[in-house]
Structure formats: C-alpha cells, structure tokens
Amino acid sequence: MSVRRSGLQRDVLALYRRALRMVNTKPPNARPKFLLFVRFAFRTSASNISPRNVSAIEHLLRKGGRQLEMYEDDAVKDCWVSSEMLTWAENWKASSRTPSDSSSVGKVMVKADSGL
C-alpha cells in the first residue's frame, strides 16, 4: 500500500534521492563524508522548520537544489565535515541502535532512511 504524498513532500523526497545518487558518484573514500553531509543537512533543516511553513520549505528546496548542482559537478571530489556534524552522527547512531529508546524521533528517522 503506497502512501499519498503532497507535491511538496514528493519534491523533498526527490531532492533527497538525487542527493543520495550524487553521493554514489563521488570517490569511495569521500562517500561517507558526503553521505553525512546530506543526512545532516536534511535532518537539521527538517527539525528547524514547521511542516506547515510551505514558503520556508520551498525556499530550502530551491537552495538545496542549487547547492546540489554545485556538488554534482565532477570537479568536486571531497567535502568538509564539521565537528557538529560528527557529533550529530554519533548521537543519531546511538539513538537508532537502542531498541528500548522511548523517543519516537529516533524511530521515525530510522523508518525514513529505510525506504530510500
């Protein structure tokens, strides 16, 4: 059974899938950094704005599309990962590994990643 999604949701998922495809075009040693960058950008943006704020989501879609075009260039071989991103990744992995975790945030994140 498929889930009905709004046009905006489809646009966000299409941008996320496009970003994940871009990661696979990069050199193998840089892929984990690009993947972390993409996940961090999407998760932090999603947690900072309301799902009802359509104009902000549209703005982030346009901004993300332009940024992704830049990273899709073959000349881009690596990306910088901040200590904040590394800390976020460690916390995210720790929260998604614990099955007794009572917070629904970790469960939603894992569920969202499993479909892509």
OpenMM code with the backbone's topology and positions (N, CA, C; nanometers):
from openmm import Vec3, app, unit

residues = "MET SER VAL ARG ARG SER GLY LEU GLN ARG ASP VAL LEU ALA LEU TYR ARG ARG ALA LEU ARG MET VAL ASN THR LYS PRO PRO ASN ALA ARG PRO LYS PHE LEU LEU PHE VAL ARG PHE ALA PHE ARG THR SER ALA SER ASN ILE SER PRO ARG ASN VAL SER ALA ILE GLU HIS LEU LEU ARG LYS GLY GLY ARG GLN LEU GLU MET TYR GLU ASP ASP ALA VAL LYS ASP CYS TRP VAL SER SER GLU MET LEU THR TRP ALA GLU ASN TRP LYS ALA SER SER ARG THR PRO SER ASP SER SER SER VAL GLY LYS VAL MET VAL LYS ALA ASP SER GLY LEU".split()
positions = [
    Vec3(0.0843, -0.1175, 0.0000),
    Vec3(0.0000, 0.0000, 0.0000),
    Vec3(0.0890, 0.1241, 0.0000),
    Vec3(0.0691, 0.2092, -0.0953),
    Vec3(0.1513, 0.3290, -0.1046),
    Vec3(0.0880, 0.4434, -0.0254),
    Vec3(0.1743, 0.5306, 0.0208),
    Vec3(0.1305, 0.6454, 0.0981),
    Vec3(0.1099, 0.7617, 0.0028),
    Vec3(-0.0013, 0.8316, 0.0182),
    Vec3(-0.0250, 0.9506, -0.0635),
    Vec3(0.0563, 1.0659, -0.0081),
    Vec3(0.1295, 1.1296, -0.0942),
    Vec3(0.2138, 1.2410, -0.0524),
    Vec3(0.1734, 1.3668, -0.1291),
    Vec3(0.1929, 1.4800, -0.0649),
    Vec3(0.1664, 1.6070, -0.1312),
    Vec3(0.2764, 1.6340, -0.2331),
    Vec3(0.2553, 1.7312, -0.3178),
    Vec3(0.3559, 1.7675, -0.4168),
    Vec3(0.4851, 1.8137, -0.3521),
    Vec3(0.4719, 1.8865, -0.2423),
    Vec3(0.5891, 1.9351, -0.1718),
    Vec3(0.6682, 1.8194, -0.1104),
    Vec3(0.5982, 1.7228, -0.0538),
    Vec3(0.6662, 1.6053, 0.0017),
    Vec3(0.7393, 1.5284, -0.1078),
    Vec3(0.6756, 1.5142, -0.2228),
    Vec3(0.7411, 1.4449, -0.3346),
    Vec3(0.8650, 1.5201, -0.3804),
    Vec3(0.8568, 1.6528, -0.3810),
    Vec3(0.9725, 1.7336, -0.4214),
    Vec3(1.0889, 1.7168, -0.3245),
    Vec3(1.0588, 1.7146, -0.1941),
    Vec3(1.1638, 1.6980, -0.0937),
    Vec3(1.2273, 1.5601, -0.1073),
    Vec3(1.1450, 1.4572, -0.1222),
    Vec3(1.1986, 1.3215, -0.1378),
    Vec3(1.2787, 1.3071, -0.2665),
    Vec3(1.2345, 1.3722, -0.3728),
    Vec3(1.3088, 1.3666, -0.4995),
    Vec3(1.4456, 1.4327, -0.4832),
    Vec3(1.4506, 1.5449, -0.4120),
    Vec3(1.5788, 1.6118, -0.3887),
    Vec3(1.6695, 1.5241, -0.3028),
    Vec3(1.6126, 1.4584, -0.2021),
    Vec3(1.6914, 1.3706, -0.1146),
    Vec3(1.7464, 1.2515, -0.1940),
    Vec3(1.6627, 1.1906, -0.2776),
    Vec3(1.7100, 1.0778, -0.3599),
    Vec3(1.8187, 1.1227, -0.4565),
    Vec3(1.8008, 1.2415, -0.5142),
    Vec3(1.9007, 1.2957, -0.6060),
    Vec3(2.0336, 1.3183, -0.5321),
    Vec3(2.0243, 1.3664, -0.4084),
    Vec3(2.1452, 1.3883, -0.3283),
    Vec3(2.2137, 1.2553, -0.2963),
    Vec3(2.1340, 1.1523, -0.2659),
    Vec3(2.1931, 1.0209, -0.2376),
    Vec3(2.2578, 0.9625, -0.3628),
    Vec3(2.1991, 0.9863, -0.4799),
    Vec3(2.2609, 0.9409, -0.6046),
    Vec3(2.3924, 1.0142, -0.6297),
    Vec3(2.3948, 1.1431, -0.5948),
    Vec3(2.5172, 1.2215, -0.6110),
    Vec3(2.6288, 1.1628, -0.5256),
    Vec3(2.5957, 1.1173, -0.4055),
    Vec3(2.6959, 1.0577, -0.3163),
    Vec3(2.7643, 0.9400, -0.3850),
    Vec3(2.6878, 0.8595, -0.4572),
    Vec3(2.7441, 0.7416, -0.5235),
    Vec3(2.8347, 0.7748, -0.6410),
    Vec3(2.8335, 0.8983, -0.6876),
    Vec3(2.9200, 0.9376, -0.7983),
    Vec3(3.0562, 0.9866, -0.7490),
    Vec3(3.0703, 1.0023, -0.6193),
    Vec3(3.1944, 1.0557, -0.5631),
    Vec3(3.2939, 0.9429, -0.5356),
    Vec3(3.4227, 0.9761, -0.5186),
    Vec3(3.5233, 0.8733, -0.4901),
    Vec3(3.4871, 0.7954, -0.3627),
    Vec3(3.5164, 0.6660, -0.3602),
    Vec3(3.4769, 0.5818, -0.2463),
    Vec3(3.5248, 0.6322, -0.1100),
    Vec3(3.6435, 0.6914, -0.1041),
    Vec3(3.6931, 0.7393, 0.0253),
    Vec3(3.6221, 0.8650, 0.0738),
    Vec3(3.5539, 0.9376, -0.0150),
    Vec3(3.4829, 1.0600, 0.0232),
    Vec3(3.3329, 1.0363, 0.0432),
    Vec3(3.2818, 0.9214, 0.0027),
    Vec3(3.1375, 0.8955, 0.0119),
    Vec3(3.0810, 0.9067, 0.1529),
    Vec3(3.1490, 0.8521, 0.2556),
    Vec3(3.0919, 0.8669, 0.3910),
    Vec3(3.0753, 1.0127, 0.4327),
    Vec3(3.1684, 1.0987, 0.3917),
    Vec3(3.1572, 1.2411, 0.4254),
    Vec3(3.0392, 1.3050, 0.3539),
    Vec3(3.0240, 1.2749, 0.2256),
    Vec3(2.9114, 1.3298, 0.1501),
    Vec3(2.7786, 1.2798, 0.2061),
    Vec3(2.7732, 1.1521, 0.2412),
    Vec3(2.6503, 1.0954, 0.2969),
    Vec3(2.6149, 1.1618, 0.4295),
    Vec3(2.7128, 1.1816, 0.5143),
    Vec3(2.6896, 1.2507, 0.6408),
    Vec3(2.6426, 1.3934, 0.6162),
    Vec3(2.7059, 1.4603, 0.5216),
    Vec3(2.6677, 1.5979, 0.4885),
    Vec3(2.5215, 1.6044, 0.4437),
    Vec3(2.4811, 1.5135, 0.3568),
    Vec3(2.3436, 1.5127, 0.3049),
    Vec3(2.2453, 1.4834, 0.4174),
    Vec3(2.2706, 1.3798, 0.4949),
    Vec3(2.1800, 1.3446, 0.6043),
    Vec3(2.1682, 1.4575, 0.7055),
    Vec3(2.2810, 1.5154, 0.7428),
    Vec3(2.2811, 1.6240, 0.8402),
    Vec3(2.2012, 1.7431, 0.7883),
    Vec3(2.2242, 1.7796, 0.6626),
    Vec3(2.1545, 1.8950, 0.6060),
    Vec3(2.0033, 1.8739, 0.6052),
    Vec3(1.9594, 1.7560, 0.5636),
    Vec3(1.8160, 1.7303, 0.5574),
    Vec3(1.7547, 1.7193, 0.6969),
    Vec3(1.8193, 1.6486, 0.7871),
    Vec3(1.7622, 1.6290, 0.9214),
    Vec3(1.7546, 1.7597, 0.9985),
    Vec3(1.8605, 1.8386, 0.9956),
    Vec3(1.8591, 1.9631, 1.0718),
    Vec3(1.7612, 2.0630, 1.0113),
    Vec3(1.7528, 2.0672, 0.8798),
    Vec3(1.6555, 2.1569, 0.8171),
    Vec3(1.5135, 2.1144, 0.8507),
    Vec3(1.4891, 1.9843, 0.8492),
    Vec3(1.3546, 1.9342, 0.8785),
    Vec3(1.3154, 1.9592, 1.0238),
    Vec3(1.4108, 1.9537, 1.1124),
    Vec3(1.3772, 1.9728, 1.2536),
    Vec3(1.3677, 2.1200, 1.2916),
    Vec3(1.4188, 2.2089, 1.2066),
    Vec3(1.4189, 2.3514, 1.2397),
    Vec3(1.2978, 2.4279, 1.1873),
    Vec3(1.2203, 2.3685, 1.0975),
    Vec3(1.1038, 2.4398, 1.0448),
    Vec3(0.9780, 2.3552, 1.0598),
    Vec3(0.8668, 2.4225, 1.0595),
    Vec3(0.7384, 2.3547, 1.0721),
    Vec3(0.6989, 2.2936, 0.9380),
    Vec3(0.6369, 2.1759, 0.9399),
    Vec3(0.5915, 2.1165, 0.8138),
    Vec3(0.4832, 2.1999, 0.7451),
    Vec3(0.4225, 2.2893, 0.8174),
    Vec3(0.3173, 2.3752, 0.7599),
    Vec3(0.3716, 2.5042, 0.6992),
    Vec3(0.4996, 2.5299, 0.7188),
    Vec3(0.5615, 2.6509, 0.6657),
    Vec3(0.6059, 2.6260, 0.5217),
    Vec3(0.5112, 2.6347, 0.4310),
    Vec3(0.5340, 2.5984, 0.2904),
    Vec3(0.6374, 2.6886, 0.2249),
    Vec3(0.6318, 2.8177, 0.2522),
    Vec3(0.7262, 2.9087, 0.1865),
    Vec3(0.8706, 2.8786, 0.2297),
    Vec3(0.8916, 2.8442, 0.3561),
    Vec3(1.0267, 2.8104, 0.4021),
    Vec3(1.0737, 2.6798, 0.3384),
    Vec3(0.9842, 2.5830, 0.3251),
    Vec3(1.0205, 2.4560, 0.2624),
    Vec3(1.0552, 2.4776, 0.1158),
    Vec3(0.9760, 2.5586, 0.0468),
    Vec3(1.0049, 2.5882, -0.0936),
    Vec3(1.1396, 2.6586, -0.1076),
    Vec3(1.1679, 2.7510, -0.0151),
    Vec3(1.2967, 2.8214, -0.0167),
    Vec3(1.4111, 2.7211, 0.0011),
    Vec3(1.3971, 2.6301, 0.0985),
    Vec3(1.5013, 2.5304, 0.1222),
    Vec3(1.5169, 2.4350, 0.0042),
    Vec3(1.4067, 2.4042, -0.0643),
    Vec3(1.4151, 2.3204, -0.1846),
    Vec3(1.4971, 2.3889, -0.2934),
    Vec3(1.4695, 2.5184, -0.3153),
    Vec3(1.5449, 2.5918, -0.4171),
    Vec3(1.6924, 2.6020, -0.3788),
    Vec3(1.7173, 2.6352, -0.2520),
    Vec3(1.8549, 2.6477, -0.2034),
    Vec3(1.9272, 2.5131, -0.2119),
    Vec3(1.8597, 2.4065, -0.1703),
    Vec3(1.9195, 2.2737, -0.1757),
    Vec3(1.9462, 2.2283, -0.3176),
    Vec3(1.8559, 2.2615, -0.4087),
    Vec3(1.8752, 2.2256, -0.5492),
    Vec3(1.9982, 2.2940, -0.6081),
    Vec3(2.0138, 2.4223, -0.5761),
    Vec3(2.1326, 2.4947, -0.6252),
    Vec3(2.2602, 2.4376, -0.5645),
    Vec3(2.2552, 2.4069, -0.4345),
    Vec3(2.3732, 2.3510, -0.3683),
    Vec3(2.4065, 2.2134, -0.4254),
    Vec3(2.3045, 2.1346, -0.4511),
    Vec3(2.3263, 2.0012, -0.5055),
    Vec3(2.3861, 2.0086, -0.6458),
    Vec3(2.3421, 2.1030, -0.7268),
    Vec3(2.4002, 2.1204, -0.8600),
    Vec3(2.5506, 2.1456, -0.8493),
    Vec3(2.5887, 2.2231, -0.7501),
    Vec3(2.7295, 2.2522, -0.7302),
    Vec3(2.8051, 2.1249, -0.6911),
    Vec3(2.7491, 2.0457, -0.6001),
    Vec3(2.8163, 1.9241, -0.5551),
    Vec3(2.8130, 1.8130, -0.6604),
    Vec3(2.7192, 1.8166, -0.7526),
    Vec3(2.7127, 1.7150, -0.8581),
    Vec3(2.8239, 1.7311, -0.9609),
    Vec3(2.8887, 1.8452, -0.9625),
    Vec3(2.9972, 1.8693, -1.0570),
    Vec3(3.1082, 1.7658, -1.0351),
    Vec3(3.1604, 1.7127, -1.1436),
    Vec3(3.2655, 1.6103, -1.1358),
    Vec3(3.3946, 1.6629, -1.0733),
    Vec3(3.4135, 1.7943, -1.0760),
    Vec3(3.5353, 1.8520, -1.0188),
    Vec3(3.5341, 1.8472, -0.8660),
    Vec3(3.4162, 1.8339, -0.8067),
    Vec3(3.4055, 1.8277, -0.6607),
    Vec3(3.4331, 1.6837, -0.6185),
    Vec3(3.5433, 1.6638, -0.5467),
    Vec3(3.5859, 1.5293, -0.5089),
    Vec3(3.5709, 1.5015, -0.3597),
    Vec3(3.5557, 1.6065, -0.2793),
    Vec3(3.5505, 1.5882, -0.1345),
    Vec3(3.4687, 1.7017, -0.0740),
    Vec3(3.4249, 1.6819, 0.0499),
    Vec3(3.3526, 1.7876, 0.1202),
    Vec3(3.4015, 1.7937, 0.2642),
    Vec3(3.3799, 1.9067, 0.3256),
    Vec3(3.4240, 1.9288, 0.4620),
    Vec3(3.3133, 1.8880, 0.5576),
    Vec3(3.3500, 1.8154, 0.6629),
    Vec3(3.2545, 1.7722, 0.7636),
    Vec3(3.2942, 1.8367, 0.8956),
    Vec3(3.2014, 1.9123, 0.9546),
    Vec3(3.2312, 1.9831, 1.0791),
    Vec3(3.2238, 1.8896, 1.1989),
    Vec3(3.2767, 1.9353, 1.3097),
    Vec3(3.2682, 1.8567, 1.4336),
    Vec3(3.1237, 1.8452, 1.4795),
    Vec3(3.0424, 1.9462, 1.4494),
    Vec3(2.8990, 1.9403, 1.4828),
    Vec3(2.8307, 1.8262, 1.4067),
    Vec3(2.8663, 1.8088, 1.2810),
    Vec3(2.8104, 1.7000, 1.2012),
    Vec3(2.8524, 1.5643, 1.2570),
    Vec3(2.9781, 1.5510, 1.2958),
    Vec3(3.0274, 1.4248, 1.3511),
    Vec3(2.9582, 1.3922, 1.4835),
    Vec3(2.9403, 1.4929, 1.5679),
    Vec3(2.8696, 1.4731, 1.6949),
    Vec3(2.7260, 1.4326, 1.6700),
    Vec3(2.6612, 1.4989, 1.5750),
    Vec3(2.5231, 1.4662, 1.5405),
    Vec3(2.5126, 1.3218, 1.4924),
    Vec3(2.6080, 1.2795, 1.4094),
    Vec3(2.6061, 1.1427, 1.3559),
    Vec3(2.6221, 1.0398, 1.4672),
    Vec3(2.7116, 1.0673, 1.5606),
    Vec3(2.7304, 0.9746, 1.6725),
    Vec3(2.6039, 0.9643, 1.7567),
    Vec3(2.5415, 1.0776, 1.7855),
    Vec3(2.4183, 1.0772, 1.8641),
    Vec3(2.3046, 1.0087, 1.7895),
    Vec3(2.2974, 1.0315, 1.6593),
    Vec3(2.1912, 0.9712, 1.5791),
    Vec3(2.2069, 0.8194, 1.5736),
    Vec3(2.3298, 0.7740, 1.5549),
    Vec3(2.3550, 0.6296, 1.5505),
    Vec3(2.3236, 0.5652, 1.6853),
    Vec3(2.3634, 0.6324, 1.7935),
    Vec3(2.3388, 0.5773, 1.9270),
    Vec3(2.1890, 0.5694, 1.9553),
    Vec3(2.1138, 0.6701, 1.9134),
    Vec3(1.9694, 0.6697, 1.9401),
    Vec3(1.8953, 0.5707, 1.8514),
    Vec3(1.9474, 0.5421, 1.7338),
    Vec3(1.8788, 0.4480, 1.6446),
    Vec3(1.9140, 0.3030, 1.6761),
    Vec3(2.0197, 0.2785, 1.7522),
    Vec3(2.0604, 0.1426, 1.7857),
    Vec3(1.9880, 0.0870, 1.9068),
    Vec3(1.9420, 0.1730, 1.9949),
    Vec3(1.8810, 0.1248, 2.1185),
    Vec3(1.7338, 0.0940, 2.0962),
    Vec3(1.6947, -0.0337, 2.0991),
    Vec3(1.5548, -0.0687, 2.0755),
    Vec3(1.4631, -0.0271, 2.1895),
    Vec3(1.5166, -0.0077, 2.3094),
    Vec3(1.4327, 0.0318, 2.4218),
    Vec3(1.4172, 0.1823, 2.4319),
    Vec3(1.4684, 0.2553, 2.3336),
    Vec3(1.4578, 0.4001, 2.3335),
    Vec3(1.3116, 0.4406, 2.3258),
    Vec3(1.2683, 0.5241, 2.4178),
    Vec3(1.1273, 0.5624, 2.4214),
    Vec3(1.0961, 0.6814, 2.3330),
    Vec3(1.1981, 0.7496, 2.2825),
    Vec3(1.1692, 0.8651, 2.1986),
    Vec3(1.1287, 0.8192, 2.0591),
    Vec3(1.0291, 0.8831, 2.0053),
    Vec3(0.9817, 0.8455, 1.8724),
    Vec3(1.0653, 0.9090, 1.7625),
    Vec3(1.1485, 1.0072, 1.7979),
    Vec3(1.2283, 1.0756, 1.6970),
    Vec3(1.3255, 0.9786, 1.6315),
    Vec3(1.3987, 0.9004, 1.7088),
    Vec3(1.4934, 0.8052, 1.6526),
    Vec3(1.4248, 0.7018, 1.5671),
    Vec3(1.3077, 0.6569, 1.6088),
    Vec3(1.2345, 0.5566, 1.5333),
    Vec3(1.1857, 0.6122, 1.4007),
    Vec3(1.1435, 0.7375, 1.3998),
    Vec3(1.0971, 0.7994, 1.2753),
    Vec3(1.2133, 0.8166, 1.1797),
    Vec3(1.3302, 0.8576, 1.2308),
    Vec3(1.4467, 0.8768, 1.1447),
    Vec3(1.4875, 0.7445, 1.0803),
    Vec3(1.4900, 0.6375, 1.1574),
    Vec3(1.5288, 0.5086, 1.1025),
    Vec3(1.4278, 0.4642, 0.9982),
    Vec3(1.3014, 0.4846, 1.0252),
    Vec3(1.1964, 0.4459, 0.9314),
    Vec3(1.2095, 0.5241, 0.8024),
    Vec3(1.2400, 0.6543, 0.8122),
    Vec3(1.2542, 0.7372, 0.6930),
    Vec3(1.3728, 0.6924, 0.6095),
    Vec3(1.4845, 0.6539, 0.6729),
    Vec3(1.6029, 0.6110, 0.5981),
    Vec3(1.5836, 0.4755, 0.5327),
    Vec3(1.5034, 0.3886, 0.5925),
    Vec3(1.4911, 0.2532, 0.5409),
    Vec3(1.4219, 0.2478, 0.4048),
    Vec3(1.3427, 0.3476, 0.3715),
    Vec3(1.2699, 0.3455, 0.2453),
    Vec3(1.3499, 0.3961, 0.1274),
    Vec3(1.4667, 0.4517, 0.1505),
    Vec3(1.5415, 0.5121, 0.0404),
    Vec3(1.6558, 0.4293, 0.0006),
] * unit.nanometer
topology = app.Topology()
chain = topology.addChain("A")
for resn in residues:
    res = topology.addResidue(resn, chain)
    for name in ("N", "CA", "C"):
        topology.addAtom(name, app.Element.getBySymbol(name[0]), res)
